[in-house]
Each structure stands twice: as C-alpha cells, then as structure tokens.
C-alpha cells in the first residue's frame, strides 16, 4: 500500500462529533448492505456446496462462528480499503471528512487495522470512544488517538 500526501492541509480542521455521527450513520447503511450480501453468500454456500438442508443452516457453532468471522473480515476490508486509498468512506465523503496521519498522509495498513479494532471497542463502550471528541482538546476519538491519526473536515469546493 502506497501512502500519499493529501492536499488542502492548511484549510482543514478537526471534525466534531456531529459530522462523525452523520458519517457513521451513512456508513452504517453500507455496512448493513455488506453484511446482508455476505450472509446470503454464506447461506448459499452451506445450502448448495455443503448440501445442508435449509432448517440446518446456522444451527451449529461452526456455522455461526464462520459467518461472524466473515462479517468482521469484510467490514474491516471495506474500511481498510477506503481509509488507505483516499482517506474516506462514502459516508465520510458525504460529510466532507477525511482520516489522515497527523502529517497529512494516507493511512498505512497497521493504522487502518488499529482504527478498526479500537472503533469496535469504542462502540462496545457505549460510544464513549467517540464521545471522547467532546473532551479532547484536539477533537480526537479513541481510534484517532490509538492509530496516531486525525479526522478532519475538508473545506467546501
């Protein structure tokens, strides 16, 4: 993965909670669509490749675990691809947000994976990791802090 330096570095500012939540809502719809597609393919695989009867699908621990791992994998892949490529997901584009290193570069794989892992922890802590933006002087969330990145607002064109 090649990192690139972003433009408009002097005209961006730290993103507040409202914009972040708006982007998260948009991305939540995309994540739901990804999860639906993965679940359908998973079910079709168990039905037609492994030959399970419809009422048997999802009844064993391995069925459930394999689906859960696939859901996490594909959502992580979505975020890693979006953040490392252009610094933003579709939801972030709509809200004019970009995630970047503190020096203004695109994220590397390690930073993306750290952001994803800490994002799950932030949500599991009842959103506290994102509410942290309200208390941090630099408006950083837990994923920002842990991955040494920042989420910024882009100026209007």
N, C-alpha and C positions, 0 to 999 in steps of 0.2 A: 504494500500500500504506500503510495507516494503522498507525502504531505505537501500541501501548497499553502502559500501565504495569501490570506484574504485581502481584499481591498476595503476601502471606506473605514479604516481602523480609527481615524480621528473623529469620525462622526457617529460612532456607536456608543451606546450607554447600557449599563446593566439592566437586565429585564426584571420587572416586578412580578409579583405573584399573579395578578390578574391575567396578564398575557400568557404566562406559563400555563395557567389552568385552562385558558382558552385553547392553546395548542395541544394540551394533553387531552382535552375533550375531542378535538378533531382526530388526533392520532388514536384515541380510543376506538373510534369507528373503524379505522384501518386495522387496528389490532383485532377487533372483533371479526372483520372480514377474513383476515389471515387465519384466525382460529377456526372459523367455520369451514374454510377450504381445507385446512389440514385435517380437521375432524372427518369431513366427508371422505377424503382420500384414505385416511386411516381405516374408516369403517369399510370402505370398498375393498381395501387390501385384505382385511380379516374375513370378509364375506366371500370374495371371489378368488383370491390367491390361496388363502389358508383354508377355505371351504367351511368356515363356521356358519352355523345357522343364525338367522337374524336375532333370535332371542338369546343366543350365547355370547354375542359380541358385547364386550365391555363388562363381562361378569367375573373375569379373573384379575388378579393383581397385576399380572404382566400386561394385560390389555390396557388397564388404566395407567400404569406407570409409563408404558411406551407412548401413549397419547400425551401424557403430561410432559414428558421429555421433548417430544416433537413440538408441542406448543411453545415451550420456552425457547427451544432452539430457533424456530422460525421467527419468532418475535425479536429475539436477540439479533438474528441475521438482518432483519429489517432495520433495526436501529443502528447497528454497526455499519451497514452499507450506507444509510442516509447520512449519518454523522461524519463518517470518514470521507465520503465523496464530496459533499457540498456543505457540510456543517448543519444541515437542517432536514427535518422530515417534512412531509406535506403539511401537517398541522403547523409546524414552525414557519413554513413559508407563508401560510395564510396570515399569521400573526407577526410577520416580519422579524422572526427570531433566528439567531444562529448560535450554535455552540462552537467554540474555538478555544485554542490554548490561550494562556494569558499573554503570549507573544503574538497572537493573531494568526496562527496556523491551524490547518485542519487537524483533526484528532488522529492519533495512531490506534492500532488495534487494541493495545493494552488499555489506553484511556477509554475507549468505547466499551470494553468489557467491564472495566471498573464502574463506569457510569451506569451500565445496565444492572449490575449486581447491587449497587448502592440505591438505585432507583427502586428496586423491589423492596429493599429494606426500608426505604423512606415511606413507601406505601403501606408496608406491613406495620409501621409505627404510627398508623392512623394519619399519614400525611405529614407528620412532623418534619421529615426531611425536606419537604417543600415549603412548609410554613416557616422554616428557618430563614428564608429570604427576608421575612419581615424583621428579623432580629440582627442579621448580619449587615455590617456597615457597607460591605461591597455587594450586597444583594445576592449572595451565593447560597445555593441549596446544598444539601449533603452530597449529591452526585457531583456538583461543581467542585466542592472542596476536596473530595476523595480523589478525583481524577485530575486535579490541578487544571481545571478548565473554567470557562465562564460562558454564561448565556447572555447574549447581548441583543438589543433591539437595533434593527437596521433603519436608516433614515428612509423617508418616503422618496420615491423616484420623482 
